[in-house]
Amino acid sequence: MTGNPARAQRKRRPGIWLVVVGGLLAIGFSIYAVLAAPDSTSGPMWIVAGWGALVFLYGLYRVIRGPSTLDDPHGGTDANGR
């Protein structure tokens, strides 16, 4: 069984979806926290915005760093050759 050569040619950037989803979460919840409750505490909204920012930063790191040696092409990890 041979692999798809068009798929093999494509470069993978493992963190692009983390950047997109984390950015949307951070921006969306930040705007909602400011507009929804400017005079009261909106702590939980800022917690979600902070988590979104952390996901964004981790995704950005993965995009810049590229594929890891532990990334398995079929998903999961390839730790210890398994």
BATI-339186 format. One record per atom (N, C-alpha, C, CB): residue number from 1; x, y, z. Coordinates in steps of 0.05 Angstrom, whole numbers, plus 32768, in hexadecimal, padded with zeros to 4 digits. Glycine has a CB too. Layout:
<sites>
site drenti NUM | c1 X | c2 Y | c3 Z
...
</sites>
This chain:
<sites>
site drenti 1 | c1 8011 | c2 7FE8 | c3 8000
site drenti 1 | c1 8000 | c2 8000 | c3 8000
site drenti 1 | c1 8012 | c2 8019 | c3 8000
site drenti 1 | c1 7FED | c2 8000 | c3 8018
site drenti 2 | c1 800E | c2 802A | c3 7FED
site drenti 2 | c1 801E | c2 8042 | c3 7FEA
site drenti 2 | c1 800F | c2 805A | c3 7FF5
site drenti 2 | c1 8026 | c2 8047 | c3 7FCD
site drenti 3 | c1 801D | c2 806D | c3 7FFF
site drenti 3 | c1 8011 | c2 8085 | c3 800A
site drenti 3 | c1 800A | c2 8099 | c3 7FF4
site drenti 3 | c1 8024 | c2 8093 | c3 801F
site drenti 4 | c1 7FFB | c2 80AC | c3 7FFB
site drenti 4 | c1 7FF3 | c2 80C1 | c3 7FE8
site drenti 4 | c1 800A | c2 80D5 | c3 7FE5
site drenti 4 | c1 7FD9 | c2 80D0 | c3 7FF2
site drenti 5 | c1 8017 | c2 80D7 | c3 7FCD
site drenti 5 | c1 802E | c2 80E9 | c3 7FCB
site drenti 5 | c1 8027 | c2 8106 | c3 7FCE
site drenti 5 | c1 803B | c2 80E5 | c3 7FB0
site drenti 6 | c1 800F | c2 810E | c3 7FC8
site drenti 6 | c1 8007 | c2 812A | c3 7FCC
site drenti 6 | c1 8006 | c2 8131 | c3 7FE9
site drenti 6 | c1 7FEC | c2 8131 | c3 7FBE
site drenti 7 | c1 7FFD | c2 811E | c3 7FF9
site drenti 7 | c1 7FFC | c2 8122 | c3 8016
site drenti 7 | c1 8017 | c2 8123 | c3 8023
site drenti 7 | c1 7FEA | c2 810D | c3 8023
site drenti 8 | c1 802A | c2 8112 | c3 8018
site drenti 8 | c1 8045 | c2 8111 | c3 8023
site drenti 8 | c1 8054 | c2 812B | c3 801D
site drenti 8 | c1 8054 | c2 80F9 | c3 8017
site drenti 9 | c1 804E | c2 8139 | c3 8007
site drenti 9 | c1 805B | c2 8151 | c3 8000
site drenti 9 | c1 8054 | c2 8169 | c3 8012
site drenti 9 | c1 8055 | c2 8158 | c3 7FE3
site drenti 10 | c1 803C | c2 8168 | c3 801E
site drenti 10 | c1 8032 | c2 817E | c3 802D
site drenti 10 | c1 8041 | c2 8180 | c3 8048
site drenti 10 | c1 8014 | c2 817B | c3 8033
site drenti 11 | c1 804A | c2 8199 | c3 804E
site drenti 11 | c1 8057 | c2 819D | c3 8068
site drenti 11 | c1 8042 | c2 81A0 | c3 807E
site drenti 11 | c1 8069 | c2 81B6 | c3 8067
site drenti 12 | c1 8048 | c2 8195 | c3 8095
site drenti 12 | c1 8036 | c2 8197 | c3 80AC
site drenti 12 | c1 8040 | c2 81AC | c3 80C0
site drenti 12 | c1 8032 | c2 817B | c3 80B9
site drenti 13 | c1 802E | c2 81BC | c3 80C8
site drenti 13 | c1 8033 | c2 81CE | c3 80DE
site drenti 13 | c1 8020 | c2 81C7 | c3 80F4
site drenti 13 | c1 8030 | c2 81ED | c3 80D6
site drenti 14 | c1 802A | c2 81B9 | c3 8109
site drenti 14 | c1 8019 | c2 81AD | c3 811D
site drenti 14 | c1 8009 | c2 81C0 | c3 812E
site drenti 14 | c1 8028 | c2 819B | c3 812E
site drenti 15 | c1 8010 | c2 81D9 | c3 8130
site drenti 15 | c1 8003 | c2 81EB | c3 8142
site drenti 15 | c1 7FF0 | c2 81FF | c3 8136
site drenti 15 | c1 8017 | c2 81F9 | c3 8151
site drenti 16 | c1 7FEA | c2 81FD | c3 811C
site drenti 16 | c1 7FDA | c2 8211 | c3 8110
site drenti 16 | c1 7FBE | c2 8212 | c3 811B
site drenti 16 | c1 7FD9 | c2 820D | c3 80F1
site drenti 17 | c1 7FB1 | c2 81FB | c3 8121
site drenti 17 | c1 7F96 | c2 81FC | c3 812C
site drenti 17 | c1 7F96 | c2 8205 | c3 8149
site drenti 17 | c1 7F8A | c2 81E0 | c3 812A
site drenti 18 | c1 7FAC | c2 8201 | c3 8157
site drenti 18 | c1 7FAD | c2 820C | c3 8172
site drenti 18 | c1 7FAF | c2 822A | c3 8172
site drenti 18 | c1 7FC6 | c2 8200 | c3 8181
site drenti 19 | c1 7FBD | c2 8235 | c3 815E
site drenti 19 | c1 7FBE | c2 8252 | c3 815B
site drenti 19 | c1 7FA3 | c2 825E | c3 8155
site drenti 19 | c1 7FD3 | c2 825A | c3 8145
site drenti 20 | c1 7F95 | c2 8251 | c3 8142
site drenti 20 | c1 7F7B | c2 825B | c3 8139
site drenti 20 | c1 7F66 | c2 825A | c3 8150
site drenti 20 | c1 7F70 | c2 824C | c3 8121
site drenti 21 | c1 7F64 | c2 8243 | c3 815D
site drenti 21 | c1 7F50 | c2 823F | c3 8172
site drenti 21 | c1 7F57 | c2 824F | c3 818B
site drenti 21 | c1 7F4E | c2 8221 | c3 8179
site drenti 22 | c1 7F70 | c2 824F | c3 8192
site drenti 22 | c1 7F79 | c2 825F | c3 81AA
site drenti 22 | c1 7F75 | c2 827D | c3 81A6
site drenti 22 | c1 7F95 | c2 8259 | c3 81B0
site drenti 23 | c1 7F7B | c2 8286 | c3 818E
site drenti 23 | c1 7F77 | c2 82A3 | c3 8188
site drenti 23 | c1 7F59 | c2 82AA | c3 8188
site drenti 23 | c1 7F82 | c2 82A9 | c3 816C
site drenti 24 | c1 7F48 | c2 8299 | c3 817D
site drenti 24 | c1 7F2C | c2 829F | c3 817D
site drenti 24 | c1 7F21 | c2 829F | c3 819A
site drenti 24 | c1 7F1D | c2 828B | c3 816C
site drenti 25 | c1 7F29 | c2 828C | c3 81AA
site drenti 25 | c1 7F20 | c2 828B | c3 81C6
site drenti 25 | c1 7F29 | c2 82A4 | c3 81D5
site drenti 25 | c1 7F2B | c2 8272 | c3 81D4
site drenti 26 | c1 7F43 | c2 82AB | c3 81D2
site drenti 26 | c1 7F4D | c2 82C1 | c3 81E1
site drenti 26 | c1 7F40 | c2 82DC | c3 81D9
site drenti 26 | c1 7F6B | c2 82C3 | c3 81DD
site drenti 27 | c1 7F3E | c2 82E0 | c3 81BF
site drenti 27 | c1 7F32 | c2 82F9 | c3 81B6
site drenti 27 | c1 7F14 | c2 82FA | c3 81BC
site drenti 27 | c1 7F36 | c2 82FD | c3 8198
site drenti 28 | c1 7F06 | c2 82E4 | c3 81B6
site drenti 28 | c1 7EE9 | c2 82E3 | c3 81BB
site drenti 28 | c1 7EE1 | c2 82E7 | c3 81D8
site drenti 28 | c1 7EDE | c2 82C9 | c3 81B1
site drenti 29 | c1 7EEE | c2 82D9 | c3 81EA
site drenti 29 | c1 7EE7 | c2 82DB | c3 8206
site drenti 29 | c1 7EF1 | c2 82F6 | c3 8212
site drenti 29 | c1 7EF2 | c2 82C4 | c3 8216
site drenti 30 | c1 7F06 | c2 8301 | c3 8207
site drenti 30 | c1 7F0F | c2 831B | c3 8211
site drenti 30 | c1 7EFB | c2 8331 | c3 820A
site drenti 30 | c1 7F2B | c2 8322 | c3 8205
site drenti 31 | c1 7EF1 | c2 8330 | c3 81F1
site drenti 31 | c1 7EDD | c2 8343 | c3 81E8
site drenti 31 | c1 7EC3 | c2 8340 | c3 81F8
site drenti 31 | c1 7ED7 | c2 8341 | c3 81CA
site drenti 32 | c1 7EBB | c2 8326 | c3 81FC
site drenti 32 | c1 7EA3 | c2 8321 | c3 820B
site drenti 32 | c1 7EA5 | c2 832A | c3 8228
site drenti 32 | c1 7E9C | c2 8303 | c3 8209
site drenti 33 | c1 7EBD | c2 8326 | c3 8234
site drenti 33 | c1 7EC1 | c2 832D | c3 8250
site drenti 33 | c1 7EC0 | c2 834C | c3 8253
site drenti 33 | c1 7EDC | c2 8323 | c3 825B
site drenti 34 | c1 7ECA | c2 835A | c3 8240
site drenti 34 | c1 7ECA | c2 8377 | c3 8242
site drenti 34 | c1 7EAD | c2 8382 | c3 823D
site drenti 34 | c1 7EDD | c2 8383 | c3 822E
site drenti 35 | c1 7EA0 | c2 8377 | c3 8229
site drenti 35 | c1 7E86 | c2 8382 | c3 8222
site drenti 35 | c1 7E6F | c2 8378 | c3 8234
site drenti 35 | c1 7E7F | c2 837B | c3 8205
site drenti 36 | c1 7E71 | c2 8360 | c3 823E
site drenti 36 | c1 7E5B | c2 8355 | c3 824D
site drenti 36 | c1 7E59 | c2 835F | c3 826A
site drenti 36 | c1 7E5D | c2 8336 | c3 824E
site drenti 37 | c1 7E6F | c2 8363 | c3 8276
site drenti 37 | c1 7E6F | c2 836B | c3 8292
site drenti 37 | c1 7E85 | c2 837F | c3 8298
site drenti 37 | c1 7E72 | c2 8352 | c3 82A4
site drenti 38 | c1 7E83 | c2 8397 | c3 828E
site drenti 38 | c1 7E99 | c2 83AA | c3 8293
site drenti 38 | c1 7E99 | c2 83B4 | c3 82B0
site drenti 38 | c1 7E96 | c2 83C2 | c3 8281
site drenti 39 | c1 7E82 | c2 83B3 | c3 82BE
site drenti 39 | c1 7E81 | c2 83BD | c3 82D9
site drenti 39 | c1 7E82 | c2 83A7 | c3 82EE
site drenti 39 | c1 7E69 | c2 83CE | c3 82DD
site drenti 40 | c1 7E7F | c2 838E | c3 82E7
site drenti 40 | c1 7E80 | c2 8378 | c3 82FB
site drenti 40 | c1 7E98 | c2 8367 | c3 82F5
site drenti 40 | c1 7E66 | c2 8368 | c3 82FA
site drenti 41 | c1 7E9C | c2 8353 | c3 8306
site drenti 41 | c1 7EB2 | c2 8341 | c3 8302
site drenti 41 | c1 7EAC | c2 832D | c3 82EC
site drenti 41 | c1 7EBA | c2 8332 | c3 831C
site drenti 42 | c1 7EBE | c2 832B | c3 82DA
site drenti 42 | c1 7EBB | c2 8317 | c3 82C4
site drenti 42 | c1 7ED3 | c2 8304 | c3 82C4
site drenti 42 | c1 7EB9 | c2 8325 | c3 82A8
site drenti 43 | c1 7EDA | c2 82FB | c3 82DC
site drenti 43 | c1 7EF2 | c2 82E9 | c3 82E0
site drenti 43 | c1 7EF2 | c2 82D1 | c3 82CF
site drenti 43 | c1 7EF3 | c2 82E2 | c3 82FC
site drenti 44 | c1 7EDC | c2 82C1 | c3 82CE
site drenti 44 | c1 7EDD | c2 82A9 | c3 82BE
site drenti 44 | c1 7EE1 | c2 82AE | c3 82A0
site drenti 44 | c1 7EC3 | c2 829A | c3 82C1
site drenti 45 | c1 7ED8 | c2 82C5 | c3 8296
site drenti 45 | c1 7EDD | c2 82CB | c3 827A
site drenti 45 | c1 7EFA | c2 82D0 | c3 8275
site drenti 45 | c1 7ECC | c2 82E4 | c3 8272
site drenti 46 | c1 7F08 | c2 82DD | c3 8288
site drenti 46 | c1 7F24 | c2 82E3 | c3 8284
site drenti 46 | c1 7F35 | c2 82CA | c3 8287
site drenti 46 | c1 7F2D | c2 82F8 | c3 8299
site drenti 47 | c1 7F2B | c2 82B6 | c3 8298
site drenti 47 | c1 7F39 | c2 829D | c3 829A
site drenti 47 | c1 7F39 | c2 828E | c3 827F
site drenti 47 | c1 7F2D | c2 828B | c3 82B0
site drenti 48 | c1 7F22 | c2 828E | c3 8272
site drenti 48 | c1 7F20 | c2 8280 | c3 8258
site drenti 48 | c1 7F30 | c2 8290 | c3 8243
site drenti 48 | c1 7F02 | c2 827F | c3 824F
site drenti 49 | c1 7F30 | c2 82AA | c3 8245
site drenti 49 | c1 7F41 | c2 82BA | c3 8232
site drenti 49 | c1 7F5F | c2 82B4 | c3 8237
site drenti 49 | c1 7F3B | c2 82D8 | c3 8236
site drenti 50 | c1 7F67 | c2 82B0 | c3 8250
site drenti 50 | c1 7F82 | c2 82AA | c3 8256
site drenti 50 | c1 7F8A | c2 828E | c3 824C
site drenti 50 | c1 7F87 | c2 82AB | c3 8274
site drenti 51 | c1 7F78 | c2 827B | c3 824F
site drenti 51 | c1 7F7D | c2 8260 | c3 8244
site drenti 51 | c1 7F7F | c2 8261 | c3 8226
site drenti 51 | c1 7F67 | c2 824C | c3 824D
site drenti 52 | c1 7F6E | c2 8271 | c3 8219
site drenti 52 | c1 7F70 | c2 8274 | c3 81FC
site drenti 52 | c1 7F8A | c2 827F | c3 81F4
site drenti 52 | c1 7F59 | c2 8285 | c3 81F2
site drenti 53 | c1 7F94 | c2 8293 | c3 8203
site drenti 53 | c1 7FAE | c2 829F | c3 81FD
site drenti 53 | c1 7FC4 | c2 828A | c3 8200
site drenti 53 | c1 7FB3 | c2 82B7 | c3 820F
site drenti 54 | c1 7FC3 | c2 827A | c3 8215
site drenti 54 | c1 7FD7 | c2 8265 | c3 8218
site drenti 54 | c1 7FD6 | c2 8250 | c3 8202
site drenti 54 | c1 7FD3 | c2 8257 | c3 8233
site drenti 55 | c1 7FBE | c2 8249 | c3 81F9
site drenti 55 | c1 7FBC | c2 8236 | c3 81E2
site drenti 55 | c1 7FC8 | c2 8243 | c3 81C9
site drenti 55 | c1 7F9F | c2 822E | c3 81DE
site drenti 56 | c1 7FC2 | c2 825D | c3 81C5
site drenti 56 | c1 7FCD | c2 826C | c3 81AE
site drenti 56 | c1 7FEC | c2 826C | c3 81AF
site drenti 56 | c1 7FC3 | c2 8289 | c3 81AE
site drenti 57 | c1 7FF7 | c2 8271 | c3 81C6
site drenti 57 | c1 8014 | c2 8272 | c3 81C9
site drenti 57 | c1 8021 | c2 8257 | c3 81C4
site drenti 57 | c1 801C | c2 827D | c3 81E4
site drenti 58 | c1 8014 | c2 8242 | c3 81CF
site drenti 58 | c1 801F | c2 8227 | c3 81CB
site drenti 58 | c1 801D | c2 821F | c3 81AD
site drenti 58 | c1 8010 | c2 8212 | c3 81DC
site drenti 59 | c1 8007 | c2 8226 | c3 81A0
site drenti 59 | c1 8005 | c2 8221 | c3 8183
site drenti 59 | c1 801A | c2 8231 | c3 8173
site drenti 59 | c1 7FE9 | c2 8228 | c3 817A
site drenti 60 | c1 801F | c2 8249 | c3 817B
site drenti 60 | c1 8033 | c2 8259 | c3 816D
site drenti 60 | c1 804F | c2 824D | c3 8171
site drenti 60 | c1 8033 | c2 8276 | c3 8178
site drenti 61 | c1 8054 | c2 8243 | c3 8188
site drenti 61 | c1 806D | c2 8234 | c3 818D
site drenti 61 | c1 8070 | c2 821C | c3 817B
site drenti 61 | c1 8070 | c2 822C | c3 81AB
site drenti 62 | c1 805A | c2 820C | c3 8179
site drenti 62 | c1 805A | c2 81F5 | c3 8168
site drenti 62 | c1 805D | c2 81FB | c3 814B
site drenti 62 | c1 8041 | c2 81E4 | c3 816D
site drenti 63 | c1 8051 | c2 8212 | c3 8142
site drenti 63 | c1 8054 | c2 821A | c3 8126
site drenti 63 | c1 8071 | c2 8222 | c3 8120
site drenti 63 | c1 8041 | c2 8232 | c3 811F
site drenti 64 | c1 807D | c2 8231 | c3 8132
site drenti 64 | c1 8099 | c2 823A | c3 812E
site drenti 64 | c1 80AC | c2 8222 | c3 8131
site drenti 64 | c1 80A0 | c2 8250 | c3 8142
site drenti 65 | c1 80A8 | c2 8212 | c3 8145
site drenti 65 | c1 80BA | c2 81FB | c3 814A
site drenti 65 | c1 80B8 | c2 81E5 | c3 8135
site drenti 65 | c1 80B4 | c2 81F0 | c3 8165
site drenti 66 | c1 80A0 | c2 81E1 | c3 812A
site drenti 66 | c1 809D | c2 81CC | c3 8116
site drenti 66 | c1 8097 | c2 81B1 | c3 8122
site drenti 66 | c1 80B6 | c2 81CA | c3 8105
site drenti 67 | c1 8096 | c2 819C | c3 8112
site drenti 67 | c1 8090 | c2 8182 | c3 811C
site drenti 67 | c1 80A5 | c2 8178 | c3 8130
site drenti 67 | c1 808E | c2 816E | c3 8105
site drenti 68 | c1 809B | c2 816A | c3 8145
site drenti 68 | c1 80AC | c2 815F | c3 8159
site drenti 68 | c1 80B5 | c2 8143 | c3 8151
site drenti 68 | c1 809E | c2 815F | c3 8175
site drenti 69 | c1 80CA | c2 8139 | c3 815E
site drenti 69 | c1 80D3 | c2 811E | c3 8159
site drenti 69 | c1 80BF | c2 810A | c3 8165
site drenti 69 | c1 80EF | c2 8119 | c3 8164
site drenti 70 | c1 80AF | c2 8112 | c3 8177
site drenti 70 | c1 809B | c2 8101 | c3 8184
site drenti 70 | c1 8081 | c2 8100 | c3 8174
site drenti 70 | c1 8096 | c2 8109 | c3 81A0
site drenti 71 | c1 807D | c2 8111 | c3 8161
site drenti 71 | c1 8064 | c2 8111 | c3 8151
site drenti 71 | c1 8062 | c2 80F9 | c3 813F
site drenti 71 | c1 8061 | c2 812B | c3 8141
site drenti 72 | c1 804E | c2 80E9 | c3 8142
site drenti 72 | c1 8049 | c2 80D2 | c3 8132
site drenti 72 | c1 8038 | c2 80DA | c3 811A
site drenti 72 | c1 803B | c2 80BB | c3 8142
site drenti 73 | c1 803F | c2 80D2 | c3 8101
site drenti 73 | c1 802F | c2 80DA | c3 80EA
site drenti 73 | c1 8012 | c2 80D0 | c3 80EB
site drenti 73 | c1 803C | c2 80D0 | c3 80D1
site drenti 74 | c1 800C | c2 80BC | c3 80FB
site drenti 74 | c1 7FF1 | c2 80B1 | c3 80FC
site drenti 74 | c1 7FE2 | c2 80BB | c3 8115
site drenti 74 | c1 7FF2 | c2 8093 | c3 80FD
site drenti 75 | c1 7FED | c2 80CF | c3 8122
site drenti 75 | c1 7FE0 | c2 80DB | c3 813A
site drenti 75 | c1 7FED | c2 80D0 | c3 8153
site drenti 75 | c1 7FC2 | c2 80D5 | c3 813A
site drenti 76 | c1 7FEA | c2 80DE | c3 8169
site drenti 76 | c1 7FF6 | c2 80D6 | c3 8182
site drenti 76 | c1 8014 | c2 80DB | c3 8182
site drenti 76 | c1 7FF1 | c2 80B8 | c3 8187
site drenti 77 | c1 8022 | c2 80CC | c3 8192
site drenti 77 | c1 803F | c2 80D0 | c3 8194
site drenti 77 | c1 804D | c2 80B6 | c3 818D
site drenti 77 | c1 8047 | c2 80D9 | c3 81B0
site drenti 78 | c1 8066 | c2 80B8 | c3 8188
site drenti 78 | c1 8077 | c2 80A1 | c3 8181
site drenti 78 | c1 808C | c2 809E | c3 8196
site drenti 78 | c1 8083 | c2 80A3 | c3 8165
site drenti 79 | c1 8085 | c2 809F | c3 81AF
site drenti 79 | c1 8098 | c2 809E | c3 81C5
site drenti 79 | c1 80A4 | c2 8082 | c3 81C7
site drenti 79 | c1 808B | c2 80A6 | c3 81E0
site drenti 80 | c1 80BE | c2 8080 | c3 81C9
site drenti 80 | c1 80CC | c2 8066 | c3 81CC
site drenti 80 | c1 80C7 | c2 8054 | c3 81B4
site drenti 80 | c1 80C4 | c2 8059 | c3 81E5
site drenti 81 | c1 80C2 | c2 805E | c3 819D
site drenti 81 | c1 80BF | c2 804E | c3 8185
site drenti 81 | c1 80A6 | c2 803D | c3 8184
site drenti 81 | c1 80D6 | c2 803C | c3 8184
site drenti 82 | c1 8091 | c2 8044 | c3 8193
site drenti 82 | c1 8078 | c2 8034 | c3 8193
site drenti 82 | c1 8066 | c2 803F | c3 817E
site drenti 82 | c1 806B | c2 8034 | c3 81AE
</sites>
